Amino acid sequence: MSDAIKATGLVKKYGDVTALDGLELSVPEGTVFGLLGPNGAGKTTTVRILTTLLQPDAGHAEVAGLDVVRDARRLRARIGASGQYAAVDDHLTGAENLEMVGRLYHLGVRRSRQRARELLERFDLTGAADRPVQGWSGGMRRRLDLAGALVAQPPVLFLDEPTTGLDPRARASLWATITELVAEGTTVLLTTQYMEEADRLADRVAVVDHGRVIALGTADELKDQVGGDRIELSVTSRADLESTARTLAPLAVEEIQVDIAALRVTVPVAGGAAALTKALGHLAAERIAVRDAGLRRPTLDDVFLTLTGHGADDKIEESVR
């Protein structure tokens, strides 16, 4: 399987700020590649370079076999992109928006109209096709924006935080559409801050921080990097928190975490369900009342927080928009 996207040593600076610091990427054809990281990590800068909107200061990148700098004009006809905010014309109807995109791709009047109707049906927008977009819901506008990115049937699609601001139902619908596209052979590079989104969609995930890839692998491989199973226990009073942590210390394979506000104790363990059974037995022997208990694996949220070690920082991303 060849790579649809390949980037080597990408560097981009804005004055004294380094947005990308030697970033490396490799995305096989027909897969979803998730790009995760806090605001300011370099995700949007990466997408803008790969979609020919920015030129790197150093490094090299190819998309669909074309150089993003040297072959920029040819490449634009072979990619689609959908950003964080729906780029649609409020004063045009849904059909007119898509027909306009087709004309910009030089598809001609007849083909542009045909593609518009095909995509409106695919995205369940035919009922609103002839209404101005101004009155559409956020979810409908987002679906129309994604439809616009597909008018020219591009082999590579870039989605920069595509479900930002969508309700759970609209988000699930968009996820289903992305899954269908990939099944048909489209390659998708997805930037997101929704860990569940990356876990659900991405074949491989790269965690980006300070303009570099700091971790790469499948979701399960990244989860394994931050440890195994965790027992989560909620107790009924603050007085029980300390005694719970002390009682379960012999079972812990890493540091126990105590959340005072939530009255919750998290214990990294080995042994899965057997460890949970043993923990509950120890607590019962100590007469510690447990309100809730469960066993879980690390999530991509855990991976994100463990690997980046800090919260959001908007300065870099805002500077390129």
PAZAPA-4460 file (N, C-alpha, C; in steps of 0.05 Angstrom, whole numbers, plus 32768, in hexadecimal, padded with zeros to 4 digits):
% residues 321
    n_x    n_y    n_z   ca_x   ca_y   ca_z    c_x    c_y    c_z   seq   type   mol
   8011   7FE8   8000   8000   8000   8000   8012   8019   8000     1      M     A
   800E   802A   7FEC   801E   8043   7FEB   8012   8059   7FFC     2      S     A
   8022   806D   8000   801A   8084   8011   800B   8099   8001     3      D     A
   7FF4   80A1   800B   7FE5   80B7   7FFE   7FF0   80D2   8008     4      A     A
   7FFB   80D2   8020   8006   80EB   802B   8021   80E4   8038     5      I     A
   8036   80F4   8031   8050   80EF   803D   805D   810A   8042     6      K     A
   8065   810F   805B   8073   8128   8062   808C   8121   8070     7      A     A
   80A2   812F   8069   80BC   812B   8075   80C8   8145   807E     8      T     A
   80CE   8147   8098   80DD   815E   80A3   80CF   8179   809E     9      G     A
   80B4   817A   80A0   80A7   8194   809C   80AC   81A8   80B2    10      L     A
   80B4   81C0   80AA   80BA   81D6   80BC   80AA   81EE   80B3    11      V     A
   809D   81FB   80C6   808F   8215   80C0   8091   8227   80D8    12      K     A
   809B   823F   80D3   809E   8253   80E9   808E   826C   80E2    13      K     A
   8085   8279   80F8   8077   8292   80F6   8087   82A5   8109    14      Y     A
   809A   82B4   80FE   80AA   82C4   810F   80BB   82B3   8122    15      G     A
   80B8   82B7   813B   80C6   82A8   814F   80B8   828E   8157    16      D     A
   80A0   828A   814C   8090   8272   8154   8094   825C   813F    17      V     A
   809B   8245   8149   809F   822D   8137   8085   821D   8138    18      T     A
   8076   821D   8123   805D   820E   8121   8062   81F0   811B    19      A     A
   8075   81EB   8109   807D   81D0   8102   809B   81CE   8105    20      L     A
   80A3   81B8   8112   80C0   81B5   8118   80CA   819A   810F    21      D     A
   80CA   8196   80F4   80D4   817D   80E9   80BF   8167   80E9    22      G     A
   80A6   816E   80E5   8090   815A   80E6   8092   8145   80D0    23      L     A
   808C   812C   80D8   808D   8116   80C5   8072   8107   80C5    24      E     A
   8068   8101   80AD   804E   80F3   80AB   804F   80DF   8094    25      L     A
   8041   80C9   8097   803E   80B6   8081   8022   80A9   8083    26      S     A
   8012   80AE   806F   7FF6   80A5   8070   7FF0   8092   8058    27      V     A
   7FEB   8078   805D   7FE6   8065   8048   7FCB   806C   803A    28      P     A
   7FC9   8065   8021   7FB0   8069   8011   7F99   8059   801E    29      E     A
   7F81   8065   801D   7F69   8058   8026   7F67   8054   8043    30      G     A
   7F73   8066   8053   7F72   8065   8070   7F6A   8080   807C    31      T     A
   7F63   807F   8095   7F5E   8098   80A4   7F76   809C   80B7    32      V     A
   7F82   80B3   80B5   7F99   80BA   80C6   7F91   80D0   80D8    33      F     A
   7F92   80CC   80F2   7F8A   80E0   8106   7FA2   80F0   8110    34      G     A
   7F9F   810A   810F   7FB4   811C   8119   7FA9   812A   8132    35      L     A
   7FB5   8122   8149   7FAB   812C   8162   7FC0   813F   816F    36      L     A
   7FB6   8152   817F   7FC8   8164   818D   7FB9   817B   8198    37      G     A
   7FC5   8189   81AC   7FB7   81A1   81B6   7FB8   81B7   81A2    38      P     A
   7FA7   81CC   81A7   7FA8   81E3   8196   7FC4   81EF   8197    39      N     A
   7FCF   81F6   8180   7FEA   8200   817F   7FFF   81EB   8179    40      G     A
   7FF6   81D2   8177   800A   81BC   8172   8014   81BC   8156    41      A     A
   8005   81C7   8143   800E   81C7   8127   7FFC   81B8   8114    42      G     A
   7FE5   81B0   811D   7FD3   819F   810D   7FC9   81AF   80F4    43      K     A
   7FBE   81C7   80FA   7FB2   81D7   80E4   7FC8   81E0   80D1    44      T     A
   7FDF   81E7   80DB   7FF6   81EE   80CA   7FFD   81D7   80B7    45      T     A
   7FFD   81BF   80C2   8003   81A7   80B2   7FEF   81A4   809B    46      T     A
   7FD5   81A6   80A2   7FC0   81A4   808D   7FC3   81B9   8078    47      V     A
   7FC9   81D2   8080   7FCB   81E8   806D   7FE3   81E3   805A    48      R     A
   7FF8   81D8   8064   800F   81D2   8052   8007   81BB   803F    49      I     A
   7FFB   81A6   8049   7FF4   818F   8039   7FDF   8195   8024    50      L     A
   7FCF   81AA   8029   7FBA   81B2   8016   7FC3   81CA   8005    51      T     A
   7FDC   81D0   8005   7FE9   81E5   7FF4   7FE3   8201   7FFC    52      T     A
   7FD6   8205   8013   7FD0   8221   801C   7FE7   822F   8029    53      L     A
   7FFB   8220   8032   8014   822B   803D   802B   821C   8031    54      L     A
   8042   822A   802F   805A   821C   8027   806C   8218   8040    55      Q     A
   8078   8200   8042   8089   81FC   8059   80A3   820B   8057    56      P     A
   80B0   8212   806D   80CA   821F   806C   80E0   820A   8066    57      D     A
   80DB   81F1   806D   80EE   81DC   8068   80DE   81C1   8067    58      A     A
   80EA   81AD   805C   80DE   8193   805A   80D0   818F   8040    59      G     A
   80C3   8178   803E   80B7   816F   8024   809D   8160   802A    60      H     A
   8089   8164   8019   8070   8155   801D   8064   814E   8002    61      A     A
   8058   8137   8000   804A   812E   7FE8   802E   8124   7FF0    62      E     A
   801B   812B   7FDF   7FFF   8122   7FE3   7FF6   8117   7FC8    63      V     A
   7FEB   80FF   7FC9   7FE2   80F2   7FB0   7FF8   80F1   7F9B    64      A     A
   8011   80EE   7FA4   8027   80EC   7F92   8031   8107   7F87    65      G     A
   8026   811D   7F90   802E   8137   7F86   803B   8148   7F9C    66      L     A
   804F   8157   7F94   805D   8168   7FA7   804B   8180   7FAE    67      D     A
   8049   8186   7FC8   8036   819A   7FD1   803E   81B6   7FC9    68      V     A
   8057   81BA   7FC3   8061   81D4   7FBA   8064   81D5   7F9B    69      V     A
   8073   81C3   7F91   8079   81C3   7F74   8060   81BD   7F63    70      R     A
   804F   81AB   7F6D   8037   81A3   7F5E   801D   81AD   7F6A    71      D     A
   801F   81C4   7F77   8008   81CE   7F87   7FEE   81D0   7F76    72      A     A
   7FF0   81DB   7F5E   7FD8   81E0   7F4D   7FCB   81C5   7F46    73      R     A
   7FDB   81B2   7F3D   7FD1   8197   7F36   7FC5   8189   7F4E    74      R     A
   7FD2   818D   7F65   7FC9   817E   7F7D   7FAE   8188   7F87    75      L     A
   7FA8   81A2   7F84   7F8E   81AC   7F8E   7F76   819F   7F81    76      R     A
   7F7A   8194   7F69   7F64   8186   7F5C   7F60   816A   7F66    77      A     A
   7F73   8160   7F76   7F73   8144   7F80   7F6E   8142   7F9D    78      R     A
   7F68   8158   7FAB   7F63   8157   7FC7   7F49   8165   7FCE    79      I     A
   7F3D   815E   7FE5   7F27   816C   7FF0   7F2D   8174   800C    80      G     A
   7F21   818A   8016   7F27   8193   8031   7F0E   819F   803D    81      A     A
   7F0A   8198   8057   7EF4   81A4   8067   7F00   81AD   8081    82      S     A
   7EFB   81C6   8088   7F08   81D1   80A0   7EF5   81D1   80B8    83      G     A
   7EFD   81E0   80CC   7EEE   81E0   80E5   7ED4   81EE   80E3    84      Q     A
   7ED2   8200   80D0   7EB9   820F   80CC   7EB0   820C   80AF    85      Y     A
   7E96   8207   80AC   7E8B   8201   8092   7E8F   8218   807E    86      A     A
   7E9D   8213   8069   7EA3   8228   8055   7E8E   8227   803F    87      A     A
   7E76   8231   8045   7E61   8231   8032   7E56   824E   802F    88      V     A
   7E49   8253   8018   7E3E   826D   8013   7E21   826D   801D    89      D     A
   7E1C   827D   8032   7E01   827E   803E   7DEB   8287   802B    90      D     A
   7DF2   8297   8016   7DDE   82A2   8005   7DD7   8290   7FEE    91      H     A
   7DE6   827B   7FEA   7DE0   8267   7FD5   7DD1   824F   7FE1    92      L     A
   7DC3   8241   7FD1   7DB6   8228   7FDA   7DCB   8212   7FDD    93      T     A
   7DC3   81FC   7FE8   7DD6   81E6   7FEB   7DE0   81DC   7FCF    94      G     A
   7DCD   81D9   7FBD   7DD4   81D0   7FA2   7DE7   81E4   7F94    95      A     A
   7DE1   81FE   7F97   7DF1   8213   7F8A   7E0E   8213   7F96    96      E     A
   7E10   820E   7FB0   7E2B   820D   7FBC   7E3B   81F7   7FAF    97      N     A
   7E30   81DF   7FAC   7E3F   81C9   7FA2   7E44   81CC   7F84    98      L     A
   7E31   81D7   7F75   7E35   81DC   7F59   7E4C   81F1   7F55    99      E     A
   7E4D   8205   7F66   7E63   8218   7F64   7E7E   820B   7F68   100      M     A
   7E80   81F9   7F7C   7E99   81EB   7F80   7EA1   81DB   7F68   101      V     A
   7E8D   81CD   7F5B   7E93   81BE   7F43   7E9D   81D0   7F2D   102      G     A
   7E92   81E7   7F2A   7E9B   81FA   7F15   7EB8   8203   7F1A   103      R     A
   7EBE   8207   7F34   7ED9   820F   7F3B   7EED   81F9   7F35   104      L     A
   7EE4   81E0   7F36   7EF5   81C9   7F2F   7EF4   81C4   7F10   105      Y     A
   7EE7   81D5   7F02   7EE5   81D3   7EE4   7ED7   81B9   7EDB   106      H     A
   7EC2   81B1   7EEA   7EB4   8199   7EE3   7E9F   819E   7ECD   107      L     A
   7E99   81B8   7EC8   7E84   81BE   7EB5   7E69   81BF   7EC2   108      G     A
   7E56   81CD   7EB5   7E3B   81D2   7EC0   7E2D   81B7   7EC6   109      V     A
   7E2B   81A6   7EB2   7E1C   818D   7EB4   7E27   817B   7ECA   110      R     A
   7E42   8177   7EC9   7E4E   8165   7EDD   7E4D   8171   7EF9   111      R     A
   7E50   818B   7EFB   7E4E   8198   7F16   7E32   8194   7F21   112      S     A
   7E1E   8197   7F11   7E02   8194   7F1A   7DFD   8177   7F22   113      R     A
   7E08   8164   7F13   7E05   8148   7F19   7E12   8141   7F33   114      Q     A
   7E2B   814A   7F37   7E39   8144   7F50   7E2B   8151   7F68   115      R     A
   7E20   8169   7F64   7E11   8176   7F7A   7DFA   8165   7F83   116      A     A
   7DEA   815B   7F70   7DD3   814B   7F77   7DDB   8130   7F84   117      R     A
   7DF1   8124   7F7A   7DFA   810B   7F85   7E02   810F   7FA3   118      E     A
   7E11   8124   7FA8   7E1B   8129   7FC3   7E05   8132   7FD6   119      L     A
   7DF2   8142   7FCC   7DDC   814A   7FDD   7DCC   8131   7FE6   120      L     A
   7DC9   811E   7FD4   7DBB   8105   7FDC   7DCC   80F5   7FEF   121      E     A
   7DE6   80F3   7FEA   7DF7   80E3   7FFB   7DF7   80EE   8018   122      R     A
   7DF7   8108   801A   7DF9   8114   8035   7DDD   811B   8040   123      F     A
   7DC8   8110   8034   7DAD   8113   803E   7DA5   8131   8040   124      D     A
   7DAB   813F   802B   7DA5   815C   802A   7D92   8164   8014   125      L     A
   7D86   8150   8006   7D76   8156   7FEF   7D5D   8167   7FF7   126      T     A
   7D53   8163   800F   7D3B   8172   8017   7D40   818F   801A   127      G     A
   7D5A   8197   801F   7D61   81B3   8022   7D71   81BE   800B   128      A     A
   7D74   81AE   7FF6   7D86   81B4   7FE0   7D81   81D0   7FD3   129      A     A
   7D68   81D8   7FD2   7D61   81F0   7FC4   7D5A   8207   7FD7   130      D     A
   7D62   8204   7FF0   7D5F   821A   8004   7D79   8227   8009   131      R     A
   7D7A   8242   800E   7D93   824F   8015   7D9F   8243   802E   132      P     A
   7DB9   8240   802E   7DC8   8233   8044   7DC5   8242   805E   133      V     A
   7DBF   825C   805C   7DBE   826D   8073   7DAC   8262   8089   134      Q     A
   7D96   8254   8081   7D84   8249   8095   7D89   822C   809D   135      G     A
   7DA0   8221   8094   7DA6   8205   809B   7DB1   8203   80B7   136      W     A
   7DAF   81EB   80C2   7DBB   81E5   80DC   7DD9   81E2   80DA   137      S     A
   7DE7   81E2   80F0   7E04   81DF   80F0   7E0C   81C4   80E5   138      G     A
   7DFD   81AF   80EC   7E04   8194   80E1   7E00   8192   80C3   139      G     A
   7DEB   819F   80B9   7DE6   819E   809C   7DFB   81AE   808E   140      M     A
   7E04   81C4   8099   7E18   81D5   808C   7E33   81C5   808B   141      R     A
   7E39   81B7   80A1   7E51   81A7   80A2   7E51   8191   808D   142      R     A
   7E3A   8184   808A   7E38   816F   8075   7E3B   817B   8059   143      R     A
   7E30   8192   8055   7E32   819F   803B   7E50   81A7   8036   144      L     A
   7E5E   81B0   804A   7E7A   81B7   8047   7E8A   819E   803F   145      D     A
   7E85   8187   804C   7E92   816F   8045   7E8B   8166   8029   146      L     A
   7E72   8169   8022   7E69   8162   8006   7E79   8173   7FF2   147      A     A
   7E7D   818C   7FF9   7E8D   819E   7FE7   7EA9   8194   7FE3   148      G     A
   7EB5   8188   7FF8   7ED0   817E   7FF6   7ED1   8165   7FE5   149      A     A
   7EBA   8159   7FDF   7EBA   8140   7FD0   7EB0   8143   7FB3   150      L     A
   7EAA   815C   7FAB   7E9E   8160   7F91   7EB0   8155   7F7B   151      V     A
   7ECA   8159   7F7D   7EDD   8150   7F68   7EE6   8133   7F6D   152      A     A
   7EDA   8125   7F7F   7EE1   8109   7F86   7EFF   8106   7F8B   153      Q     A
   7F09   8115   7F9E   7F26   8115   7FA4   7F2F   80FB   7FB1   154      P     A
   7F46   80F1   7FAB   7F50   80D9   7FB8   7F5A   80DE   7FD5   155      P     A
   7F5F   80F7   7FDB   7F69   80FE   7FF6   7F58   8114   8001   156      V     A
   7F50   8111   801A   7F3E   8124   8027   7F4A   812D   8042   157      L     A
   7F4B   8147   8046   7F55   8152   805F   7F3E   815D   806F   158      F     A
   7F3B   8154   8088   7F25   815D   8099   7F32   8169   80B2   159      L     A
   7F30   8184   80B5   7F3D   8192   80CB   7F27   8197   80E0   160      D     A
   7F27   8186   80F5   7F13   8187   810B   7EF7   818A   80FF   161      E     A
   7EEE   8177   80EF   7ED5   817A   80E0   7EBC   8179   80F0   162      P     A
   7EBC   816E   8109   7EA4   816C   8119   7EA3   8180   8130   163      T     A
   7EB4   8194   812F   7EB3   81A9   8143   7E98   81B7   8144   164      T     A
   7E8C   81B7   815B   7E72   81C5   815E   7E5A   81B5   8157   165      G     A
   7E5D   819C   814D   7E46   818C   8146   7E3B   817D   815E   166      L     A
   7E21   8178   815E   7E15   8168   8173   7E1B   814B   816E   167      D     A
   7E17   813A   8183   7E1F   811E   8180   7E13   810F   8168   168      P     A
   7DFA   8115   8162   7DED   8108   814C   7DFA   8110   8131   169      R     A
   7DFF   812A   812D   7E0C   8133   8115   7E28   8128   8113   170      A     A
   7E36   8127   8129   7E51   811C   8129   7E52   80FF   8120   171      R     A
   7E3F   80EF   812B   7E3E   80D3   8124   7E38   80CF   8107   172      A     A
   7E26   80E1   80FC   7E20   80DF   80DF   7E38   80E5   80CE   173      S     A
   7E48   80F9   80D6   7E60   8100   80C7   7E75   80EA   80C9   174      L     A
   7E77   80DD   80E0   7E89   80C6   80E3   7E82   80B0   80D0   175      W     A
   7E68   80AA   80CD   7E5F   8095   80BB   7E66   809C   809F   176      A     A
   7E63   80B5   8097   7E6A   80BD   807C   7E88   80BA   8077   177      T     A
   7E99   80C1   808A   7EB6   80BE   8087   7EBD   80A1   8083   178      I     A
   7EB0   8090   8093   7EB6   8073   8092   7EAF   8069   8076   179      T     A
   7E98   8072   806B   7E90   8069   8050   7EA4   8072   803B   180      E     A
   7EAE   808B   803D   7EC1   8095   802A   7EDB   8085   802A   181      L     A
   7EE4   807E   8041   7EFD   806F   8043   7EF9   8053   8038   182      V     A
   7EE1   8047   803C   7EDB   802D   8031   7EDC   802D   8013   183      A     A
   7ED7   8044   8007   7ED7   8047   7FEA   7EF3   804E   7FDF   184      E     A
   7F07   8051   7FF2   7F22   8056   7FE9   7F2E   8071   7FEE   185      G     A
   7F1E   8083   7FFA   7F28   809E   8000   7F3C   809D   8018   186      T     A
   7F50   80AD   8016   7F63   80B0   802D   7F5B   80C9   803C   187      T     A
   7F5A   80C7   8056   7F51   80DE   8066   7F66   80E5   807B   188      V     A
   7F6F   80FE   807C   7F7F   8108   8092   7F6C   8119   80A3   189      L     A
   7F69   8111   80BD   7F56   811D   80CF   7F64   812A   80E6   190      L     A
   7F61   8144   80EA   7F6A   8150   8103   7F53   8153   8116   191      T     A
   7F57   814D   812F   7F41   814E   8142   7F4B   8151   815E   192      T     A
   7F3A   815C   816F   7F40   815C   818C   7F2C   814A   819B   193      Q     A
   7F1A   813E   818B   7F08   812A   8197   7F15   810F   8197   194      Y     A
   7F1D   8105   81AE   7F2B   80EC   81B0   7F1A   80D5   81A6   195      M     A
   7F00   80D6   81AC   7EEE   80C1   81A4   7EED   80C0   8185   196      E     A
   7EEF   80D7   8178   7EEE   80D8   815B   7F06   80C9   814F   197      E     A
   7F1E   80CF   815A   7F36   80C2   8150   7F35   80A4   8155   198      A     A
   7F2B   809C   816D   7F29   8080   8175   7F16   8071   8162   199      D     A
   7F01   807E   815A   7EEC   8072   814A   7EF5   8070   812C   200      R     A
   7F02   8084   8122   7F07   8086   8105   7F23   807F   80FC   201      L     A
   7F37   8086   810B   7F53   8086   8101   7F5F   806A   8101   202      A     A
   7F6B   8063   80EA   7F7B   804A   80E9   7F96   804E   80F8   203      D     A
   7FA1   8066   80F5   7FBA   806C   8104   7FB7   8089   810E   204      R     A
   7FC5   808E   8124   7FC3   80A8   8131   7FDF   80B3   8137   205      V     A
   7FE3   80CD   8131   7FFC   80DA   8139   7FF4   80F0   814D   206      A     A
   8003   80F0   8163   8000   8106   8177   8015   811A   8171   207      V     A
   800C   8133   816D   801E   8149   8166   8020   815D   817D   208      V     A
   8038   8166   8183   803C   817A   8197   8054   818B   8190   209      D     A
   8052   81A5   8192   8068   81B7   818B   8072   81B2   816F   210      H     A
   8060   81AB   815C   8068   81A8   8140   8076   818F   8139   211      G     A
   8076   817B   814B   8083   8161   8146   8070   814A   814D   212      R     A
   8073   8134   813F   8065   811C   8146   8073   810F   815E   213      V     A
   8065   810D   8174   8071   8101   818C   8068   80E5   8192   214      I     A
   8053   80DC   8184   804B   80C0   8186   803B   80B8   816D   215      A     A
   803E   809F   8165   8031   8096   814C   802A   8079   814F   216      L     A
   8012   8072   8146   800A   8056   8147   7FEB   8053   8145   217      G     A
   7FE1   803B   8148   7FC5   8037   8149   7FBB   8042   8164   218      T     A
   7FA1   8045   8167   7F97   804F   8181   7F9E   803C   8197   219      A     A
   7F9D   8021   8192   7FA3   800E   81A7   7FC1   800F   81AE   220      D     A
   7FD2   8013   819A   7FEF   8014   81A0   7FF5   802D   81B1   221      E     A
   7FE8   8043   81AB   7FED   805B   81BB   7FE3   8058   81D8   222      L     A
   7FCC   804B   81DA   7FC2   8046   81F5   7FD4   8035   8206   223      K     A
   7FE1   8021   81F8   7FF3   8010   8207   800C   801F   8211   224      D     A
   8013   8035   8204   802A   8045   820C   8026   8052   8228   225      Q     A
   800C   8057   822F   8007   8064   8249   7FFD   8051   825E   226      V     A
   8001   8037   825A   7FFB   8024   826F   7FE3   8012   8267   227      G     A
   7FDE   7FFF   827A   7FC9   7FEC   8275   7FAF   7FF3   8281   228      G     A
   7FA2   7FE0   828E   7F87   7FE4   829A   7F88   7FF7   82B2   229      D     A
   7F71   8003   82B7   7F6E   8015   82CE   7F54   800E   82DC   230      R     A
   7F55   800C   82F6   7F3D   800A   8306   7F35   8026   830E   231      I     A
   7F1C   802D   8309   7F11   8046   8312   7EFB   8041   8327   232      E     A
   7EFF   804E   833E   7EED   804A   8354   7EE2   8065   835E   233      L     A
   7EC8   8067   8363   7EBD   807F   836F   7EB4   8077   838B   234      S     A
   7EBC   8087   839F   7EB4   8081   83BB   7EA0   8095   83C4   235      V     A
   7E95   8092   83DC   7E7F   80A2   83E5   7E87   80BA   83F5   236      T     A
   7EA0   80BB   83FE   7EA9   80D2   840E   7EC7   80D7   840A   237      S     A
   7ECF   80F0   8410   7EEB   80F7   840E   7EFC   80E7   8422   238      R     A
   7EF0   80E0   8438   7EFF   80D1   844C   7F08   80B6   8442   239      A     A
   7EF9   80AB   842E   7F00   8091   8424   7F15   8091   840E   240      D     A
   7F1B   80A9   8403   7F2E   80AB   83ED   7F4A   80A1   83F5   241      L     A
   7F54   80AC   840B   7F6F   80A4   8414   7F71   8087   841B   242      E     A
   7F5D   807D   8429   7F5D   8061   8431   7F5B   804E   8419   243      S     A
   7F4B   8057   8404   7F49   8047   83EC   7F64   8045   83DD   244      T     A
   7F71   805C   83DA   7F8B   805D   83CD   7F9F   804C   83DC   245      A     A
   7F9F   804D   83F7   7FB2   803E   8407   7FAC   8020   8404   246      R     A
   7F92   8018   8405   7F8B   7FFC   8404   7F92   7FEF   83E9   247      T     A
   7F90   7FFF   83D3   7F94   7FF4   83B8   7FB1   7FF8   83AF   248      L     A
   7FC1   8005   83BE   7FDD   800A   83B6   7FEC   7FF0   83AE   249      A     A
   7FE9   7FDA   83BC   7FF7   7FC1   83B4   7FF0   7FB7   8398   250      P     A
   7FD8   7FBF   838E   7FCF   7FB6   8373   7FD9   7FC8   835D   251      L     A
   7FE2   7FE0   8364   7FE8   7FF4   834F   8003   7FEF   8343   252      A     A
   8004   7FF2   8328   801D   7FEE   8319   802A   8009   8312   253      V     A
   801A   801E   8316   8024   803A   8313   8017   804B   8328   254      E     A
   801C   8065   8327   8012   8077   833C   7FF3   8078   833B   255      E     A
   7FE7   8076   8353   7FCA   8079   8356   7FC2   8096   8354   256      I     A
   7FAC   809C   8346   7FA3   80B7   8343   7F89   80BA   8353   257      Q     A
   7F88   80D0   8362   7F71   80D6   8373   7F65   80F0   836A   258      V     A
   7F4B   80F0   8364   7F3C   8108   835C   7F29   810F   8373   259      D     A
   7F32   8123   8383   7F23   812A   839B   7F07   8134   8394   260      I     A
   7F05   8145   8380   7EEB   8151   8379   7ED7   813C   8370   261      A     A
   7EE0   8128   8361   7ECE   8113   8357   7ECC   80FB   8369   262      A     A
   7EDB   80FB   837F   7EDC   80E5   8392   7EE3   80CB   8383   263      L     A
   7EF7   80CD   8372   7EFF   80B7   8360   7F1C   80AF   8364   264      R     A
   7F22   8096   8363   7F3D   808B   8365   7F42   807A   834C   265      V     A
   7F58   807F   833F   7F60   8070   8327   7F79   8061   832D   266      T     A
   7F78   8046   8328   7F8E   8035   8330   7F98   8026   8317   267      V     A
   7FAF   802B   830C   7FBB   801B   82F6   7FC1   7FFF   8300   268      P     A
   7FB8   7FEB   82F2   7FBB   7FD0   82FC   7FC3   7FBD   82E5   269      V     A
   7FCD   7FA6   82EC   7FD1   7F90   82D9   7FBD   7F79   82E1   270      A     A
   7FB3   7F6B   82CE   7FA2   7F54   82D5   7F85   7F58   82CE   271      G     A
   7F7D   7F70   82C5   7F62   7F74   82BB   7F4D   7F6F   82D0   272      G     A
   7F38   7F5F   82C8   7F21   7F5A   82D9   7F28   7F4E   82F4   273      A     A
   7F3D   7F3D   82F4   7F46   7F30   830D   7F4F   7F45   8321   274      A     A
   7F5D   7F5A   8317   7F67   7F6F   8328   7F4F   7F7F   8334   275      A     A
   7F3A   7F83   8324   7F23   7F91   832E   7F15   7F81   8344   276      L     A
   7F12   7F68   833F   7F06   7F57   8354   7F15   7F57   836E   277      T     A
   7F30   7F56   836C   7F41   7F57   8383   7F3E   7F72   8392   278      K     A
   7F3E   7F88   8382   7F3B   7FA2   838E   7F22   7FA5   839D   279      A     A
   7F0C   7F9C   8392   7EF2   7F9E   839F   7EF1   7F8E   83B9   280      L     A
   7EFF   7F77   83B8   7F01   7F66   83D0   7F10   7F74   83E7   281      G     A
   7F26   7F81   83E0   7F36   7F90   83F3   7F26   7FA7   8400   282      H     A
   7F17   7FB5   83EF   7F08   7FCC   83F9   7EF1   7FC2   840B   283      L     A
   7EE5   7FAC   8403   7ECF   7FA1   8414   7EDA   7F99   842F   284      A     A
   7EF2   7F8D   8430   7EFE   7F85   8449   7F04   7F9D   845B   285      A     A
   7F09   7FB4   844F   7F0F   7FCC   845E   7EF6   7FDC   8463   286      E     A
   7EDF   7FD2   845B   7EC5   7FDF   845F   7EC4   7FFB   8452   287      R     A
   7ED0   7FFD   843A   7ED0   8016   842B   7EB9   8015   8416   288      I     A
   7EA6   8027   8418   7E8F   8027   8406   7E97   8031   83EB   289      A     A
   7E91   8021   83D7   7E97   8028   83BB   7E7D   802F   83AD   290      V     A
   7E7C   8047   83A2   7E64   8050   8393   7E63   8045   8377   291      R     A
   7E7A   8043   836A   7E7B   8039   834F   7E97   802F   8349   292      D     A
   7E9A   801A   8339   7EB4   800F   8333   7EB4   8004   8317   293      A     A
   7ECB   8006   830A   7ECD   7FFB   82EE   7EE9   7FF8   82E6   294      G     A
   7EED   7FE9   82D0   7F07   7FE4   82C5   7F08   7FEF   82A9   295      L     A
   7F1C   7FFF   82A2   7F1D   800A   8287   7F3A   800B   827D   296      R     A
   7F3C   800B   8263   7F56   800F   8256   7F5B   802D   8254   297      R     A
   7F74   8035   824F   7F79   8052   824A   7F6A   805A   8231   298      P     A
   7F62   8073   8230   7F55   807E   8219   7F69   8090   820A   299      T     A
   7F62   8099   81F2   7F73   80AC   81E4   7F75   80C6   81F3   300      L     A
   7F61   80CD   8204   7F64   80E4   8216   7F7C   80E0   8228   301      D     A
   7F7F   80C8   8233   7F96   80C3   8245   7FB0   80C5   8235   302      D     A
   7FB0   80BB   821D   7FC8   80BD   820C   7FCF   80DA   8207   303      V     A
   7FBB   80E9   81FF   7FBF   8105   81F9   7FCB   8115   8211   304      F     A
   7FBF   8111   8228   7FC8   8120   823F   7FE3   8116   8249   305      L     A
   7FE8   80FC   8247   8001   80F1   8250   8018   80FA   823E   306      T     A
   8014   80FA   8224   8029   8100   8211   802E   811E   820E   307      L     A
   8019   812E   820E   801D   814B   820A   8023   8159   8225   308      T     A
   8016   8150   823A   801C   815A   8255   8013   8177   8259   309      G     A
   8002   8182   8247   7FF9   819D   824C   7FDF   81A2   823D   310      H     A
   7FD2   81B8   8242   7FB8   81BE   8236   7FBB   81CD   821C   311      G     A
   7FA5   81DA   8214   7FA4   81E8   81FA   7FB4   8202   81FA   312      A     A
   7FBE   8209   81E3   7FCD   8222   81DF   7FC6   822B   81C3   313      D     A
   7FB6   8241   81C1   7FAC   8249   81A7   7FBE   825A   8196   314      D     A
   7FD5   8262   81A0   7FE4   8277   8193   7FEE   826F   8177   315      K     A
   7FF8   8257   8174   8003   8250   815A   7FEC   824C   8146   316      I     A
   7FD8   823D   814D   7FC3   8237   8139   7FB4   8251   8131   317      E     A
   7FAF   8263   8144   7FA1   827C   813E   7FB1   828D   812A   318      E     A
   7FCC   828A   812C   7FDD   829B   811B   7FDC   8294   80FE   319      S     A
   7FD1   827C   80F7   7FD1   8274   80DB   7FB5   8275   80CE   320      V     A
   7FA1   827D   80DD   7F86   827D   80D3   7F7F   8298   80C7   321      R     A
***
